[in-house]
Amino acid sequence: MPDNIACRIAGIDWDSIRLSLDEHGYAKLPPMLESSQCEELIGGYGEERLYRSTINMARYRFGLGEYKYYRAPLPDLIREMREAFYPPLADIANSWLKRLDKETLYPDSLAGFLEQCRREEQTRPTPLILKYEAGGYNCLHQDVYGSVFFPFQVVFALNQREQDYTGGEFLLVEQRPRAQSRGHVLTLERGEGLIFPTTHRPVSGSRGYYKTTLRHGVSTVTTGTRYSLGLVFHDAE
């Protein structure tokens, strides 16, 4: 595994990722984070200087658990991952817009996209770390923080299922027009990641492509403590 996280991301088989996103609406990533990096992220959970806000899910009826948004400037690892993932995902995002007969919206670099966010007064960083104790869960939702949003996000498992916790599967539910919802239950090993749509994806139909709506969440953690890292590319109002 290359030492530099940007090199690891560049070395992903992006053709396979594109195919999986097109066919299934999500794509699992190979291990991207080393154990030491996962430990460092978990170990920083109690360092309040790293975060701009802490959300108690129960208070807002989002579920049961807690998450924290990193403050600017982002930790180097998270900043580098965000910058490296953005260009290939922006290319896929623009191809999805073309399928829906929309104009392409996403510039080549994260800096260019964040400038779009700033013009709409979206300036607060959105990468976050999430913690669930036994009994914790996250209701189905979409992470949209303003009028500008990026159509993909990435989540990483920071500790090991069946060892540090049980339950807590990632849930992705797709609602197609005039059809019942379809659910995916996805599991990640420590350091692995998952790319999934923020709000919708194009699906081929008899009259061309149409949009389907997706929401994601986390099933109930039955034992232990579950940590994950979320990379959201658009900033918040």
C-alpha positions in Angstrom: 0.0 0.0 0.0 1.5 3.4 -1.0 2.4 5.6 2.0 0.7 8.7 0.5 -3.1 8.7 0.7 -3.4 10.6 -2.6 -1.4 7.9 -4.3 -3.6 5.2 -2.9 -6.7 7.0 -4.2 -5.1 7.6 -7.6 -4.3 3.9 -7.7 -7.9 2.8 -7.3 -9.4 1.0 -10.3 -11.7 3.9 -11.2 -13.2 2.1 -14.2 -14.6 -0.5 -11.8 -15.8 2.1 -9.4 -17.6 3.9 -12.2 -19.2 0.6 -13.3 -20.4 -0.2 -9.8 -21.8 3.2 -9.3 -23.6 3.0 -12.6 -25.0 -0.5 -12.1 -25.7 -0.5 -8.3 -25.6 3.1 -7.1 -22.7 2.5 -4.7 -19.1 1.3 -4.9 -17.0 -0.4 -2.2 -13.4 0.7 -1.9 -10.4 -1.5 -1.0 -8.7 -0.7 2.4 -7.6 2.9 2.1 -6.8 3.8 5.7 -4.1 2.0 7.7 -4.8 0.9 11.3 -2.6 3.6 12.7 -4.6 6.3 10.8 -7.9 4.8 12.0 -6.5 4.9 15.6 -5.4 8.5 15.2 -8.8 9.6 14.0 -10.6 7.7 16.8 -8.0 9.0 19.4 -8.8 12.6 18.3 -12.5 12.2 19.1 -12.1 13.8 22.5 -10.0 16.7 21.3 -12.6 19.4 21.0 -10.2 21.9 19.3 -10.5 19.7 16.2 -14.3 20.3 15.8 -16.6 23.1 15.0 -19.7 21.5 16.4 -21.1 18.3 18.1 -24.5 16.9 17.2 -26.5 14.7 19.6 -28.7 12.7 17.2 -31.4 12.0 19.8 -31.9 15.7 20.4 -32.9 16.2 16.7 -34.5 12.8 16.3 -31.9 11.8 13.8 -31.3 8.5 15.6 -29.2 7.6 18.7 -25.5 8.5 18.7 -23.2 11.5 18.2 -21.2 13.1 15.4 -18.7 15.9 15.2 -17.9 18.2 12.3 -14.2 19.0 11.8 -13.3 22.7 11.9 -11.1 24.5 9.3 -8.3 24.0 8.7 -9.1 20.3 8.3 -6.6 17.7 9.5 -4.0 17.0 6.8 -5.2 13.4 6.2 -8.9 14.4 5.7 -8.0 17.4 3.6 -5.8 15.3 1.3 -8.5 12.6 1.0 -11.1 15.1 0.1 -8.9 16.8 -2.5 -7.9 13.4 -4.1 -11.3 11.8 -4.2 -13.0 14.9 -5.7 -11.6 14.9 -9.4 -12.5 11.3 -10.4 -15.9 11.6 -8.7 -16.6 15.0 -10.4 -16.0 13.3 -13.7 -18.5 10.6 -12.9 -20.9 13.2 -11.5 -20.8 15.2 -14.8 -21.4 12.0 -16.8 -24.5 11.3 -14.7 -25.8 14.9 -15.5 -25.3 14.2 -19.2 -27.4 11.1 -19.0 -30.2 13.2 -17.5 -29.7 15.8 -20.3 -28.4 18.4 -17.8 -25.5 20.7 -18.2 -22.3 19.7 -16.4 -21.8 21.5 -13.1 -18.7 20.3 -11.4 -15.2 21.8 -12.0 -12.1 19.7 -12.1 -10.8 20.6 -8.7 -12.2 20.7 -5.2 -11.0 24.3 -4.8 -13.2 25.3 -7.8 -16.2 23.5 -6.4 -15.8 25.1 -2.9 -15.7 28.4 -4.6 -19.2 27.6 -5.9 -20.2 26.9 -2.3 -18.7 30.2 -1.1 -20.7 32.1 -3.6 -23.8 30.7 -1.9 -22.4 31.5 1.6 -21.7 27.9 2.3 -18.4 28.1 4.1 -18.5 25.6 7.0 -16.6 22.4 6.4 -18.7 19.2 6.6 -16.3 16.2 7.0 -17.4 14.4 10.2 -16.6 11.6 12.6 -19.5 9.5 13.9 -19.8 7.5 17.1 -22.4 4.9 18.1 -22.6 3.0 21.3 -24.7 -0.2 21.8 -28.3 0.7 20.9 -27.2 3.5 18.6 -28.5 4.0 15.0 -28.9 6.6 12.3 -32.2 7.3 10.6 -32.4 7.3 6.8 -31.5 10.8 5.6 -29.6 12.9 3.0 -26.7 15.2 3.7 -27.6 18.4 1.9 -26.4 21.6 3.6 -27.4 24.3 1.1 -28.4 25.0 -2.5 -25.0 23.7 -3.7 -24.2 20.0 -3.0 -21.9 17.4 -4.5 -23.7 14.2 -5.6 -21.3 11.7 -4.0 -19.9 11.2 -0.5 -17.6 8.6 1.0 -17.7 6.8 4.4 -14.9 4.8 6.0 -15.0 2.3 8.8 -12.6 3.2 11.6 -12.8 0.1 13.7 -13.5 -3.5 13.2 -17.0 -5.0 13.0 -17.5 -8.3 14.9 -14.5 -7.3 17.0 -15.1 -3.8 18.3 -18.8 -3.8 17.7 -21.7 -5.9 16.2 -24.6 -4.7 14.2 -24.3 -1.1 12.8 -24.5 -2.0 9.1 -24.6 0.8 6.6 -28.0 1.1 5.0 -28.8 2.5 1.5 -32.4 2.7 0.4 -33.5 3.6 -3.2 -36.9 4.8 -4.1 -37.8 4.4 -7.8 -40.9 6.2 -9.2 -44.1 4.1 -8.9 -42.2 1.2 -7.2 -41.5 0.1 -3.7 -38.2 1.0 -2.1 -35.2 -1.2 -2.4 -32.7 -1.5 0.4 -29.0 -2.5 0.5 -27.2 -3.6 3.7 -23.5 -3.0 3.4 -20.6 -3.9 5.7 -17.1 -2.5 5.8 -14.0 -3.8 7.4 -11.7 -1.4 9.2 -10.1 1.0 6.8 -12.4 0.2 3.9 -14.7 2.8 2.3 -17.9 3.2 0.4 -18.9 5.7 -2.2 -22.6 6.4 -2.5 -25.0 9.1 -3.9 -25.9 12.1 -1.8 -29.5 12.4 -3.1 -30.2 10.6 -6.4 -28.8 8.7 -9.3 -29.7 8.1 -13.0 -31.3 4.7 -13.9 -31.9 3.5 -17.4 -35.6 3.0 -18.3 -37.7 2.4 -21.4 -37.7 6.1 -22.2 -34.1 6.9 -21.3 -32.6 7.8 -18.0 -34.6 9.0 -15.0 -33.7 10.0 -11.4 -34.2 7.7 -8.4 -33.9 9.0 -4.8 -31.6 7.5 -2.3 -31.3 7.9 1.5 -28.7 6.3 3.8 -28.4 5.4 7.5 -27.0 3.0 10.0 -28.7 0.0 11.5 -28.7 -0.5 15.3 -25.4 -1.3 16.9 -26.0 -4.3 19.2 -22.7 -4.4 21.1 -19.6 -2.3 21.4 -18.8 1.1 19.9 -18.7 1.9 16.2 -16.7 4.8 14.7 -16.8 6.0 11.1 -15.5 8.9 9.1 -17.7 10.7 6.6 -16.3 12.7 3.7 -18.8 15.3 2.4 -17.5 17.5 -0.4 -19.8 20.5 -0.2 -19.5 23.0 2.6 -22.5 24.0 4.7 -24.3 27.3 5.2 
